Amino acid sequence: MTDRDRPQIAIDDEFGRPLAGAEIELVNPTGARASLHVVAGHLPIGTRGRLVDAVLDAPEIRSRQWVQVALPLGDTEMLNRVHERCVGAVARAAGVTCLIDVNVPQQAGAAD
């Protein structure tokens, strides 16, 4: 899979300008990695949380058992949203990045 083939998520403003985005890498049949980023400057309230929700709700992530999320170190809004959505999230610093390992929550009503 090339970088161009990787699933991507974009959060745009009402004028179509990009505010935040994520790239998803499918590691194996049970795991994935997601790299989240936001543009510099002021963002509308909730943009970071919307990005986390979009990533965790993406079919490529929902079909996996675990995901490693990479986000900017110190972005507490995204970190808190990951902790709200995922039980047992383990975060650690890696340079200017925060890496969070989580088990993907299963959708309500999903077949076992």
Secondary structure as GFF3:
##gff-version 3
##sequence-region A 1 112
A	DSSP	three_ten_helix	3	5	.	.	.	ID=ss1
A	DSSP	beta_strand	8	12	.	.	.	ID=ss2
A	DSSP	beta_strand	18	28	.	.	.	ID=ss3
A	DSSP	beta_strand	31	38	.	.	.	ID=ss4
A	DSSP	alpha_helix	47	57	.	.	.	ID=ss5
A	DSSP	alpha_helix	59	62	.	.	.	ID=ss6
A	DSSP	beta_strand	66	72	.	.	.	ID=ss7
A	DSSP	alpha_helix	76	85	.	.	.	ID=ss8
A	DSSP	beta_strand	90	94	.	.	.	ID=ss9
A	DSSP	beta_strand	97	103	.	.	.	ID=ss10
###
